Amino acid sequence: QVQLVESGGGSVQVGESLRLSCTVSGDPISSACIGWFRQAPGKEREGVATIRLGRGKRNLHAAVAARFIISQDAARNIVYLEMNSLKDDDSAMYYCAAGQKTSDDGFCPLRPTDYSYWGQGTPVTVSS
């Protein structure tokens, strides 16, 4: 079992920044991969960024790769998503999730279906 708790969401203006936090606890094998996902109203959930814990391998969606940074604080079991230059279409509920599936080259996938454990989400609203 893995437990995940997100925090840090809020309302910001276009161009501003936010940092989301995901506190992870439980089985380390089942949480080898931590991913951030988002879902806007009426849209499918999509992968934003993933990190392979302990290896530092990062995988980011092309739409955010130049603006978002995923990182981990291994001592505190927290995974961060730093979001810069926010746009209004970044507005969504943001979730972190844990899984153990990796690609042949050791990266964690962006597919939501590859993740077994999910947090409750934290909302992000970007307005102009």
C-alpha positions in Angstrom: 0.0 0.0 0.0 1.1 3.5 -0.8 -0.4 6.8 0.5 0.0 10.1 -1.3 -1.1 13.5 -0.1 -0.9 16.5 -2.4 -0.7 20.1 -1.4 0.2 23.5 -2.8 -2.6 24.2 -5.3 -4.3 27.5 -5.5 -5.4 30.4 -7.7 -2.8 32.4 -9.6 -2.5 34.8 -12.5 -1.2 33.9 -16.0 2.6 33.9 -15.9 2.9 33.2 -12.2 4.3 30.1 -10.5 3.2 27.4 -8.1 4.9 24.5 -6.4 2.9 21.4 -5.7 4.0 18.9 -3.1 3.3 15.1 -2.9 4.1 13.4 0.4 4.6 9.7 -0.2 4.4 6.9 2.4 4.2 3.2 2.4 5.7 0.4 0.2 8.8 1.7 -1.6 8.7 -1.0 -4.2 5.2 0.0 -5.3 6.2 3.6 -5.4 9.3 3.4 -7.6 7.7 5.8 -9.9 5.8 9.0 -8.8 3.9 10.9 -11.4 2.0 14.1 -11.5 -1.2 14.1 -13.5 -4.0 16.6 -14.2 -7.6 16.6 -15.2 -9.5 19.6 -16.4 -13.4 19.5 -16.5 -14.6 17.5 -19.5 -11.1 16.3 -20.4 -9.3 13.0 -19.8 -6.6 12.7 -17.2 -3.2 13.3 -18.6 0.4 12.7 -17.4 2.4 15.9 -16.7 5.7 14.7 -15.2 7.1 11.6 -13.7 10.2 10.8 -11.7 12.0 7.5 -10.9 12.7 7.7 -7.2 16.3 7.2 -6.2 17.4 7.3 -9.9 16.4 10.8 -10.8 15.1 9.9 -14.2 12.5 12.4 -15.3 9.9 12.3 -17.9 7.8 15.4 -18.8 5.0 16.0 -21.2 6.1 18.1 -24.2 3.5 20.8 -23.4 5.2 21.6 -20.0 8.8 20.4 -20.4 10.1 24.0 -20.8 8.1 25.3 -17.8 7.7 22.6 -15.2 10.2 20.9 -13.0 9.8 17.6 -11.1 12.1 16.9 -8.2 12.3 14.9 -5.0 13.4 15.4 -1.4 14.4 11.8 -0.6 14.9 12.5 3.1 11.4 13.8 3.5 9.7 11.5 0.9 8.3 14.5 -1.0 8.0 14.9 -4.7 7.6 18.4 -6.0 6.2 19.9 -9.2 7.4 23.4 -9.8 5.2 25.1 -12.3 6.4 28.3 -13.9 5.0 30.6 -16.5 1.5 29.2 -15.9 -1.1 29.5 -18.6 -4.9 29.4 -18.3 -5.0 26.0 -19.9 -2.9 24.6 -17.0 -5.9 25.0 -14.9 -7.0 21.5 -13.6 -7.1 19.2 -10.6 -3.6 17.9 -10.1 -3.0 14.5 -8.8 0.1 12.6 -7.8 0.2 8.8 -8.2 2.6 5.9 -7.5 3.4 2.9 -9.6 6.3 0.5 -10.4 6.2 0.1 -14.1 9.1 1.5 -16.0 10.2 1.5 -19.6 13.2 -0.5 -20.9 15.4 2.6 -20.4 14.3 3.1 -16.9 11.9 6.0 -17.2 8.5 6.2 -15.6 5.5 6.4 -18.0 3.1 9.2 -18.4 0.1 6.9 -18.8 -2.4 7.2 -15.9 -3.3 3.5 -16.3 0.2 2.5 -15.3 -0.3 3.9 -11.8 -2.0 2.0 -9.0 -2.1 4.5 -6.1 -3.6 8.0 -6.2 -3.9 11.0 -4.0 -7.0 13.1 -3.6 -5.8 15.9 -5.8 -5.1 19.6 -5.4 -6.8 22.3 -7.6 -4.9 24.8 -9.7 -6.7 27.7 -11.3 -4.9 30.1 -13.6 -6.7 33.2 -14.7 -5.8 36.2 -16.8 
